[in-house]
Amino acid sequence: MPLERVSKGFKDISMTFKVNPINYDLIDLKNQTAISRSIRNLVLTSNGERFFNENLGSRVNKLLFDDMNSITASIIEDEIRTTIDNYEPRVTLISVDATPNYDDNEFEVQITYQIVGIDVPPQQLSFALLPTR
């Protein structure tokens, strides 16, 4: 029987690089906020964009310029699922849903996941994917 990983918490640095006025240290993100920010960054990072780890990231940005239909939405869902499974060991993925919004030329993404090692209810992350150049 596999052992369940138990953690005291997760902490990441905020990408704004703002300084805490009290202790003059970088502002940090904790637990659910840190993990949701990490998942969003992984999905929006293109392959080859990170130095020294060209495999990190997903093809989601390239897929946004394909035809907007349910087939592309399904491919985006699979790409997000694969990226999270490969690069975010702190979560167990429950579901990924990408819905095309034809009026605004975007895909509305909703990701549901369970954080490993912390006793919190399943988390939900929602955001819109827009094609930008």
LUMVEX-261328 format. One record per atom (N, C-alpha, C): atom name; y, z, x. Coordinates in Angstrom, 1 decimal, m for minus. Example, Ala and Ser with C-alpha at 12.3 -4.5 7.8 and 13.67 -1.06 7.14 Angstrom:
BEGIN
site->N | y->m5.7 | z->7.8 | x->13.2;
site->CA | y->m4.5 | z->7.8 | x->12.3;
site->C | y->m3.3 | z->7.8 | x->13.2;
site->N | y->m2.2 | z->7.1 | x->12.8;
site->CA | y->m1.1 | z->7.1 | x->13.7;
site->C | y->0.0 | z->7.9 | x->12.9;
END
This chain:
BEGIN
site->N | y->m1.2 | z->0.0 | x->0.8;
site->CA | y->0.0 | z->0.0 | x->0.0;
site->C | y->1.2 | z->0.0 | x->0.9;
site->N | y->2.2 | z->m0.9 | x->0.7;
site->CA | y->3.4 | z->m1.0 | x->1.5;
site->C | y->4.3 | z->0.2 | x->1.3;
site->N | y->5.0 | z->0.6 | x->2.4;
site->CA | y->5.9 | z->1.7 | x->2.3;
site->C | y->7.2 | z->1.2 | x->1.7;
site->N | y->7.8 | z->2.0 | x->0.9;
site->CA | y->9.1 | z->1.7 | x->0.4;
site->C | y->10.2 | z->2.2 | x->1.3;
site->N | y->11.2 | z->1.3 | x->1.6;
site->CA | y->12.3 | z->1.6 | x->2.5;
site->C | y->13.3 | z->2.5 | x->1.8;
site->N | y->13.7 | z->3.6 | x->2.4;
site->CA | y->14.7 | z->4.5 | x->1.8;
site->C | y->15.9 | z->4.5 | x->2.7;
site->N | y->17.0 | z->4.4 | x->2.2;
site->CA | y->18.2 | z->4.3 | x->3.0;
site->C | y->19.2 | z->5.3 | x->2.5;
site->N | y->20.1 | z->5.8 | x->3.4;
site->CA | y->21.2 | z->6.7 | x->3.0;
site->C | y->22.4 | z->5.9 | x->2.5;
site->N | y->22.5 | z->4.6 | x->2.8;
site->CA | y->23.6 | z->3.8 | x->2.4;
site->C | y->23.8 | z->2.6 | x->3.3;
site->N | y->24.6 | z->1.7 | x->2.8;
site->CA | y->25.0 | z->0.5 | x->3.6;
site->C | y->26.5 | z->0.5 | x->3.8;
site->N | y->26.9 | z->m0.1 | x->4.9;
site->CA | y->28.3 | z->m0.1 | x->5.2;
site->C | y->28.6 | z->m1.4 | x->6.0;
site->N | y->29.6 | z->m2.2 | x->5.6;
site->CA | y->30.1 | z->m3.4 | x->6.2;
site->C | y->31.6 | z->m3.3 | x->6.4;
site->N | y->32.1 | z->m4.1 | x->7.3;
site->CA | y->33.6 | z->m4.2 | x->7.5;
site->C | y->34.2 | z->m5.2 | x->6.5;
site->N | y->35.3 | z->m4.9 | x->6.0;
site->CA | y->36.0 | z->m5.7 | x->5.1;
site->C | y->36.6 | z->m7.0 | x->5.9;
site->N | y->36.4 | z->m8.1 | x->5.3;
site->CA | y->36.9 | z->m9.3 | x->5.9;
site->C | y->38.4 | z->m9.5 | x->5.9;
site->N | y->39.1 | z->m8.6 | x->5.3;
site->CA | y->40.6 | z->m8.7 | x->5.3;
site->C | y->41.1 | z->m8.1 | x->6.6;
site->N | y->40.3 | z->m7.3 | x->7.3;
site->CA | y->40.7 | z->m6.7 | x->8.5;
site->C | y->42.0 | z->m5.8 | x->8.4;
site->N | y->42.2 | z->m5.2 | x->7.2;
site->CA | y->43.3 | z->m4.3 | x->7.0;
site->C | y->42.9 | z->m3.0 | x->7.6;
site->N | y->43.9 | z->m2.2 | x->8.0;
site->CA | y->43.8 | z->m1.0 | x->8.7;
site->C | y->44.0 | z->0.2 | x->7.7;
site->N | y->43.1 | z->1.2 | x->7.8;
site->CA | y->43.3 | z->2.4 | x->7.0;
site->C | y->44.5 | z->3.2 | x->7.5;
site->N | y->45.5 | z->3.5 | x->6.7;
site->CA | y->46.7 | z->4.1 | x->7.2;
site->C | y->46.5 | z->5.5 | x->7.7;
site->N | y->45.5 | z->6.2 | x->7.3;
site->CA | y->45.2 | z->7.6 | x->7.7;
site->C | y->44.6 | z->7.7 | x->9.1;
site->N | y->43.5 | z->6.9 | x->9.3;
site->CA | y->42.8 | z->7.1 | x->10.6;
site->C | y->43.0 | z->5.8 | x->11.5;
site->N | y->43.7 | z->4.8 | x->11.0;
site->CA | y->44.0 | z->3.6 | x->11.8;
site->C | y->42.7 | z->2.9 | x->12.2;
site->N | y->41.7 | z->3.0 | x->11.4;
site->CA | y->40.4 | z->2.3 | x->11.6;
site->C | y->40.3 | z->1.1 | x->10.5;
site->N | y->39.5 | z->0.2 | x->10.8;
site->CA | y->39.3 | z->m0.9 | x->9.8;
site->C | y->38.7 | z->m0.4 | x->8.5;
site->N | y->39.2 | z->m1.0 | x->7.4;
site->CA | y->38.6 | z->m0.6 | x->6.1;
site->C | y->37.2 | z->m1.1 | x->6.0;
site->N | y->36.3 | z->m0.2 | x->5.5;
site->CA | y->34.9 | z->m0.6 | x->5.3;
site->C | y->34.5 | z->m0.7 | x->3.9;
site->N | y->33.5 | z->m1.4 | x->3.6;
site->CA | y->32.9 | z->m1.5 | x->2.3;
site->C | y->31.6 | z->m0.8 | x->2.3;
site->N | y->31.3 | z->m0.1 | x->1.2;
site->CA | y->30.1 | z->0.7 | x->1.1;
site->C | y->29.2 | z->0.3 | x->0.0;
site->N | y->27.9 | z->0.4 | x->0.2;
site->CA | y->26.8 | z->0.2 | x->m0.7;
site->C | y->26.9 | z->m1.1 | x->m1.6;
site->N | y->27.1 | z->m0.9 | x->m2.9;
site->CA | y->27.0 | z->m2.1 | x->m3.8;
site->C | y->28.1 | z->m3.1 | x->m3.4;
site->N | y->29.3 | z->m2.7 | x->m3.1;
site->CA | y->30.4 | z->m3.6 | x->m2.7;
site->C | y->30.1 | z->m4.4 | x->m1.5;
site->N | y->29.5 | z->m3.7 | x->m0.5;
site->CA | y->29.2 | z->m4.3 | x->0.8;
site->C | y->28.1 | z->m5.4 | x->0.6;
site->N | y->27.1 | z->m5.1 | x->m0.2;
site->CA | y->26.0 | z->m6.0 | x->m0.4;
site->C | y->26.4 | z->m7.2 | x->m1.3;
site->N | y->27.2 | z->m7.0 | x->m2.3;
site->CA | y->27.7 | z->m8.1 | x->m3.1;
site->C | y->28.6 | z->m9.0 | x->m2.3;
site->N | y->29.4 | z->m8.5 | x->m1.4;
site->CA | y->30.3 | z->m9.3 | x->m0.6;
site->C | y->29.4 | z->m10.1 | x->0.4;
site->N | y->28.4 | z->m9.5 | x->0.9;
site->CA | y->27.4 | z->m10.2 | x->1.8;
site->C | y->26.7 | z->m11.3 | x->1.2;
site->N | y->26.3 | z->m11.1 | x->0.0;
site->CA | y->25.6 | z->m12.2 | x->m0.8;
site->C | y->26.5 | z->m13.4 | x->m1.0;
site->N | y->27.7 | z->m13.0 | x->m1.5;
site->CA | y->28.7 | z->m14.1 | x->m1.7;
site->C | y->29.0 | z->m14.9 | x->m0.5;
site->N | y->29.2 | z->m14.2 | x->0.7;
site->CA | y->29.5 | z->m14.9 | x->1.9;
site->C | y->28.3 | z->m15.7 | x->2.4;
site->N | y->27.1 | z->m15.3 | x->2.2;
site->CA | y->25.9 | z->m16.1 | x->2.5;
site->C | y->25.9 | z->m17.4 | x->1.7;
site->N | y->26.1 | z->m17.3 | x->0.4;
site->CA | y->26.1 | z->m18.4 | x->m0.4;
site->C | y->27.2 | z->m19.4 | x->m0.1;
site->N | y->28.4 | z->m19.0 | x->0.3;
site->CA | y->29.5 | z->m19.8 | x->0.5;
site->C | y->29.5 | z->m20.3 | x->2.0;
site->N | y->28.7 | z->m19.8 | x->2.9;
site->CA | y->28.6 | z->m20.3 | x->4.2;
site->C | y->27.8 | z->m21.5 | x->4.4;
site->N | y->28.3 | z->m22.5 | x->5.0;
site->CA | y->27.5 | z->m23.7 | x->5.2;
site->C | y->26.6 | z->m23.6 | x->6.4;
site->N | y->25.5 | z->m24.3 | x->6.4;
site->CA | y->24.6 | z->m24.3 | x->7.6;
site->C | y->25.4 | z->m24.8 | x->8.8;
site->N | y->25.2 | z->m24.1 | x->10.0;
site->CA | y->25.9 | z->m24.5 | x->11.2;
site->C | y->27.3 | z->m24.0 | x->11.3;
site->N | y->27.8 | z->m23.3 | x->10.3;
site->CA | y->29.2 | z->m22.7 | x->10.4;
site->C | y->29.3 | z->m21.5 | x->11.2;
site->N | y->28.2 | z->m20.7 | x->11.3;
site->CA | y->28.2 | z->m19.5 | x->12.2;
site->C | y->27.8 | z->m19.8 | x->13.6;
site->N | y->28.5 | z->m19.3 | x->14.5;
site->CA | y->28.2 | z->m19.5 | x->15.9;
site->C | y->26.9 | z->m18.8 | x->16.3;
site->N | y->26.1 | z->m19.4 | x->17.1;
site->CA | y->24.8 | z->m18.8 | x->17.6;
site->C | y->23.8 | z->m18.6 | x->16.5;
site->N | y->24.0 | z->m19.0 | x->15.3;
site->CA | y->23.0 | z->m19.0 | x->14.3;
site->C | y->23.2 | z->m20.1 | x->13.3;
site->N | y->22.8 | z->m21.3 | x->13.7;
site->CA | y->23.1 | z->m22.5 | x->12.9;
site->C | y->22.3 | z->m22.6 | x->11.7;
site->N | y->21.2 | z->m21.8 | x->11.5;
site->CA | y->20.4 | z->m21.9 | x->10.3;
site->C | y->21.0 | z->m21.0 | x->9.2;
site->N | y->21.8 | z->m20.0 | x->9.5;
site->CA | y->22.4 | z->m19.1 | x->8.5;
site->C | y->23.3 | z->m19.9 | x->7.6;
site->N | y->23.1 | z->m19.6 | x->6.3;
site->CA | y->24.0 | z->m20.3 | x->5.3;
site->C | y->23.1 | z->m21.0 | x->4.3;
site->N | y->23.8 | z->m21.8 | x->3.5;
site->CA | y->23.2 | z->m22.6 | x->2.4;
site->C | y->23.9 | z->m24.0 | x->2.3;
site->N | y->23.2 | z->m24.9 | x->1.6;
site->CA | y->23.8 | z->m26.2 | x->1.3;
site->C | y->24.6 | z->m26.3 | x->0.0;
site->N | y->25.0 | z->m25.2 | x->m0.5;
site->CA | y->25.6 | z->m25.1 | x->m1.8;
site->C | y->26.9 | z->m25.9 | x->m1.8;
site->N | y->27.7 | z->m25.8 | x->m0.7;
site->CA | y->29.0 | z->m26.5 | x->m0.7;
site->C | y->28.8 | z->m28.0 | x->m0.7;
site->N | y->27.8 | z->m28.5 | x->m0.1;
site->CA | y->27.5 | z->m30.0 | x->m0.2;
site->C | y->27.0 | z->m30.4 | x->m1.5;
site->N | y->26.3 | z->m29.5 | x->m2.2;
site->CA | y->25.7 | z->m29.9 | x->m3.5;
site->C | y->26.8 | z->m29.9 | x->m4.6;
site->N | y->28.0 | z->m29.3 | x->m4.4;
site->CA | y->29.0 | z->m29.3 | x->m5.4;
site->C | y->29.6 | z->m30.7 | x->m5.6;
site->N | y->29.4 | z->m31.6 | x->m4.6;
site->CA | y->29.9 | z->m33.0 | x->m4.7;
site->C | y->28.9 | z->m33.9 | x->m5.3;
site->N | y->27.7 | z->m33.5 | x->m5.7;
site->CA | y->26.7 | z->m34.3 | x->m6.4;
site->C | y->27.1 | z->m34.3 | x->m7.9;
site->N | y->26.4 | z->m35.1 | x->m8.6;
site->CA | y->26.6 | z->m35.2 | x->m10.1;
site->C | y->26.5 | z->m33.9 | x->m10.7;
site->N | y->27.4 | z->m33.6 | x->m11.6;
site->CA | y->27.4 | z->m32.3 | x->m12.3;
site->C | y->26.4 | z->m32.4 | x->m13.5;
site->N | y->25.2 | z->m31.8 | x->m13.4;
site->CA | y->24.2 | z->m31.9 | x->m14.4;
site->C | y->23.3 | z->m30.7 | x->m14.2;
site->N | y->22.3 | z->m30.6 | x->m15.1;
site->CA | y->21.3 | z->m29.5 | x->m15.0;
site->C | y->20.4 | z->m29.6 | x->m13.8;
site->N | y->20.2 | z->m30.8 | x->m13.3;
site->CA | y->19.3 | z->m31.0 | x->m12.1;
site->C | y->20.0 | z->m30.4 | x->m10.9;
site->N | y->21.3 | z->m30.7 | x->m10.7;
site->CA | y->22.1 | z->m30.2 | x->m9.6;
site->C | y->22.2 | z->m28.7 | x->m9.7;
site->N | y->22.3 | z->m28.1 | x->m10.9;
site->CA | y->22.4 | z->m26.7 | x->m11.2;
site->C | y->21.0 | z->m26.1 | x->m10.7;
site->N | y->19.9 | z->m26.7 | x->m11.0;
site->CA | y->18.6 | z->m26.2 | x->m10.6;
site->C | y->18.5 | z->m26.2 | x->m9.1;
site->N | y->19.0 | z->m27.2 | x->m8.4;
site->CA | y->18.9 | z->m27.3 | x->m7.0;
site->C | y->19.8 | z->m26.2 | x->m6.4;
site->N | y->21.0 | z->m25.9 | x->m6.9;
site->CA | y->21.8 | z->m24.9 | x->m6.5;
site->C | y->21.2 | z->m23.5 | x->m6.6;
site->N | y->20.5 | z->m23.3 | x->m7.8;
site->CA | y->19.8 | z->m22.0 | x->m8.0;
site->C | y->18.7 | z->m21.8 | x->m6.9;
site->N | y->17.9 | z->m22.9 | x->m6.6;
site->CA | y->16.9 | z->m22.8 | x->m5.6;
site->C | y->17.5 | z->m22.5 | x->m4.2;
site->N | y->18.6 | z->m23.2 | x->m3.9;
site->CA | y->19.2 | z->m23.0 | x->m2.6;
site->C | y->19.7 | z->m21.5 | x->m2.5;
site->N | y->20.3 | z->m21.0 | x->m3.5;
site->CA | y->20.8 | z->m19.6 | x->m3.5;
site->C | y->19.7 | z->m18.6 | x->m3.4;
site->N | y->18.6 | z->m18.9 | x->m4.1;
site->CA | y->17.4 | z->m18.0 | x->m4.1;
site->C | y->16.8 | z->m18.0 | x->m2.6;
site->N | y->16.7 | z->m19.2 | x->m2.0;
site->CA | y->16.1 | z->m19.3 | x->m0.7;
site->C | y->17.0 | z->m18.6 | x->0.3;
site->N | y->18.3 | z->m18.8 | x->0.2;
site->CA | y->19.3 | z->m18.2 | x->1.2;
site->C | y->19.2 | z->m16.6 | x->1.1;
site->N | y->19.2 | z->m16.1 | x->m0.1;
site->CA | y->19.2 | z->m14.6 | x->m0.3;
site->C | y->17.8 | z->m14.1 | x->0.2;
site->N | y->16.7 | z->m14.7 | x->m0.1;
site->CA | y->15.4 | z->m14.3 | x->0.3;
site->C | y->15.3 | z->m14.3 | x->1.8;
site->N | y->15.9 | z->m15.3 | x->2.5;
site->CA | y->15.8 | z->m15.4 | x->3.9;
site->C | y->16.7 | z->m14.5 | x->4.7;
site->N | y->17.9 | z->m14.2 | x->4.2;
site->CA | y->19.0 | z->m13.6 | x->5.0;
site->C | y->19.5 | z->m12.3 | x->4.5;
site->N | y->19.1 | z->m11.8 | x->3.4;
site->CA | y->19.5 | z->m10.5 | x->2.8;
site->C | y->18.4 | z->m9.6 | x->2.5;
site->N | y->17.8 | z->m8.9 | x->3.5;
site->CA | y->16.7 | z->m8.0 | x->3.3;
site->C | y->17.0 | z->m6.8 | x->2.5;
site->N | y->18.3 | z->m6.5 | x->2.2;
site->CA | y->18.6 | z->m5.3 | x->1.5;
site->C | y->18.5 | z->m5.4 | x->0.0;
site->N | y->18.1 | z->m6.6 | x->m0.5;
site->CA | y->18.0 | z->m6.8 | x->m1.9;
site->C | y->16.7 | z->m7.4 | x->m2.3;
site->N | y->16.3 | z->m7.2 | x->m3.6;
site->CA | y->15.2 | z->m7.9 | x->m4.2;
site->C | y->15.8 | z->m8.7 | x->m5.3;
site->N | y->15.6 | z->m10.0 | x->m5.2;
site->CA | y->16.3 | z->m10.9 | x->m6.2;
site->C | y->15.5 | z->m10.9 | x->m7.5;
site->N | y->16.3 | z->m10.7 | x->m8.6;
site->CA | y->15.7 | z->m10.7 | x->m9.9;
site->C | y->15.9 | z->m12.1 | x->m10.6;
site->N | y->17.1 | z->m12.6 | x->m10.6;
site->CA | y->17.4 | z->m13.9 | x->m11.2;
site->C | y->18.6 | z->m14.6 | x->m10.6;
site->N | y->18.6 | z->m15.9 | x->m10.7;
site->CA | y->19.8 | z->m16.7 | x->m10.3;
site->C | y->20.0 | z->m17.7 | x->m11.4;
site->N | y->21.2 | z->m17.8 | x->m11.9;
site->CA | y->21.5 | z->m18.8 | x->m13.0;
site->C | y->22.8 | z->m19.5 | x->m12.6;
site->N | y->22.7 | z->m20.8 | x->m12.5;
site->CA | y->23.9 | z->m21.7 | x->m12.3;
site->C | y->24.1 | z->m22.6 | x->m13.5;
site->N | y->25.2 | z->m22.5 | x->m14.1;
site->CA | y->25.5 | z->m23.3 | x->m15.3;
site->C | y->26.7 | z->m24.2 | x->m15.1;
site->N | y->26.5 | z->m25.5 | x->m15.3;
site->CA | y->27.6 | z->m26.4 | x->m15.1;
site->C | y->28.7 | z->m26.2 | x->m16.2;
site->N | y->29.9 | z->m26.2 | x->m15.8;
site->CA | y->31.1 | z->m26.1 | x->m16.7;
site->C | y->31.8 | z->m27.4 | x->m16.5;
site->N | y->31.5 | z->m28.3 | x->m17.4;
site->CA | y->32.0 | z->m29.7 | x->m17.3;
site->C | y->33.6 | z->m29.8 | x->m17.5;
site->N | y->34.1 | z->m28.9 | x->m18.3;
site->CA | y->35.6 | z->m28.9 | x->m18.5;
site->C | y->36.4 | z->m28.6 | x->m17.3;
site->N | y->35.9 | z->m27.6 | x->m16.5;
site->CA | y->36.6 | z->m27.1 | x->m15.3;
site->C | y->36.1 | z->m27.7 | x->m14.0;
site->N | y->35.0 | z->m28.5 | x->m14.1;
site->CA | y->34.4 | z->m29.1 | x->m12.9;
site->C | y->33.9 | z->m28.1 | x->m11.9;
site->N | y->33.2 | z->m27.1 | x->m12.4;
site->CA | y->32.6 | z->m26.0 | x->m11.6;
site->C | y->31.3 | z->m25.6 | x->m12.1;
site->N | y->30.6 | z->m24.9 | x->m11.3;
site->CA | y->29.3 | z->m24.2 | x->m11.6;
site->C | y->29.6 | z->m22.7 | x->m11.7;
site->N | y->29.2 | z->m22.1 | x->m12.8;
site->CA | y->29.3 | z->m20.7 | x->m13.0;
site->C | y->28.0 | z->m20.1 | x->m12.6;
site->N | y->28.0 | z->m19.2 | x->m11.6;
site->CA | y->26.8 | z->m18.6 | x->m11.0;
site->C | y->26.7 | z->m17.2 | x->m11.3;
site->N | y->25.5 | z->m16.7 | x->m11.7;
site->CA | y->25.3 | z->m15.3 | x->m12.0;
site->C | y->24.0 | z->m14.9 | x->m11.3;
site->N | y->24.1 | z->m14.0 | x->m10.4;
site->CA | y->23.0 | z->m13.5 | x->m9.5;
site->C | y->22.7 | z->m12.0 | x->m9.9;
site->N | y->21.4 | z->m11.7 | x->m10.2;
site->CA | y->21.0 | z->m10.4 | x->m10.6;
site->C | y->20.0 | z->m9.9 | x->m9.5;
site->N | y->20.2 | z->m8.8 | x->m8.9;
site->CA | y->19.4 | z->m8.3 | x->m7.9;
site->C | y->19.3 | z->m6.8 | x->m7.9;
site->N | y->18.2 | z->m6.3 | x->m7.2;
site->CA | y->18.0 | z->m4.8 | x->m7.1;
site->C | y->18.2 | z->m4.5 | x->m5.6;
site->N | y->19.0 | z->m3.4 | x->m5.4;
site->CA | y->19.2 | z->m3.0 | x->m4.0;
site->C | y->18.0 | z->m2.1 | x->m3.6;
site->N | y->17.5 | z->m2.5 | x->m2.4;
site->CA | y->16.3 | z->m1.8 | x->m1.8;
site->C | y->16.8 | z->m0.5 | x->m1.2;
site->N | y->16.1 | z->0.6 | x->m1.5;
site->CA | y->16.4 | z->1.9 | x->m0.8;
site->C | y->17.4 | z->2.8 | x->m1.4;
site->N | y->18.1 | z->2.3 | x->m2.4;
site->CA | y->19.1 | z->3.1 | x->m3.1;
site->C | y->18.8 | z->3.2 | x->m4.6;
site->N | y->18.9 | z->4.3 | x->m5.2;
site->CA | y->18.5 | z->4.5 | x->m6.6;
site->C | y->19.8 | z->4.1 | x->m7.5;
site->N | y->20.0 | z->2.8 | x->m7.7;
site->CA | y->21.0 | z->2.3 | x->m8.6;
site->C | y->20.4 | z->1.3 | x->m9.5;
site->N | y->21.0 | z->1.1 | x->m10.7;
site->CA | y->20.5 | z->0.1 | x->m11.6;
site->C | y->20.7 | z->m1.3 | x->m11.0;
site->N | y->20.0 | z->m2.3 | x->m11.5;
site->CA | y->20.2 | z->m3.7 | x->m11.0;
site->C | y->21.6 | z->m4.1 | x->m11.0;
site->N | y->22.0 | z->m4.9 | x->m10.0;
site->CA | y->23.4 | z->m5.3 | x->m9.9;
site->C | y->23.6 | z->m6.8 | x->m10.3;
site->N | y->24.8 | z->m7.1 | x->m10.7;
site->CA | y->25.0 | z->m8.5 | x->m11.2;
site->C | y->26.3 | z->m9.0 | x->m10.5;
site->N | y->26.2 | z->m10.2 | x->m9.9;
site->CA | y->27.3 | z->m10.8 | x->m9.2;
site->C | y->27.6 | z->m12.2 | x->m9.9;
site->N | y->28.8 | z->m12.4 | x->m10.3;
site->CA | y->29.2 | z->m13.6 | x->m11.0;
site->C | y->30.4 | z->m14.2 | x->m10.3;
site->N | y->30.3 | z->m15.5 | x->m10.1;
site->CA | y->31.5 | z->m16.3 | x->m9.5;
site->C | y->31.4 | z->m17.7 | x->m9.8;
site->N | y->32.4 | z->m18.5 | x->m9.6;
site->CA | y->32.5 | z->m19.9 | x->m9.9;
site->C | y->32.4 | z->m20.7 | x->m8.6;
site->N | y->31.7 | z->m21.7 | x->m8.6;
site->CA | y->31.6 | z->m22.6 | x->m7.4;
site->C | y->32.4 | z->m23.9 | x->m7.7;
site->N | y->33.5 | z->m24.1 | x->m6.9;
site->CA | y->34.3 | z->m25.3 | x->m7.1;
site->C | y->34.2 | z->m26.2 | x->m5.9;
site->N | y->34.2 | z->m27.5 | x->m6.1;
site->CA | y->34.2 | z->m28.4 | x->m5.0;
site->C | y->35.6 | z->m28.5 | x->m4.4;
site->N | y->35.7 | z->m28.1 | x->m3.1;
site->CA | y->37.0 | z->m28.2 | x->m2.4;
site->C | y->36.8 | z->m28.9 | x->m1.1;
site->N | y->37.8 | z->m29.5 | x->m0.6;
site->CA | y->37.7 | z->m30.2 | x->0.7;
site->C | y->38.5 | z->m29.5 | x->1.7;
END
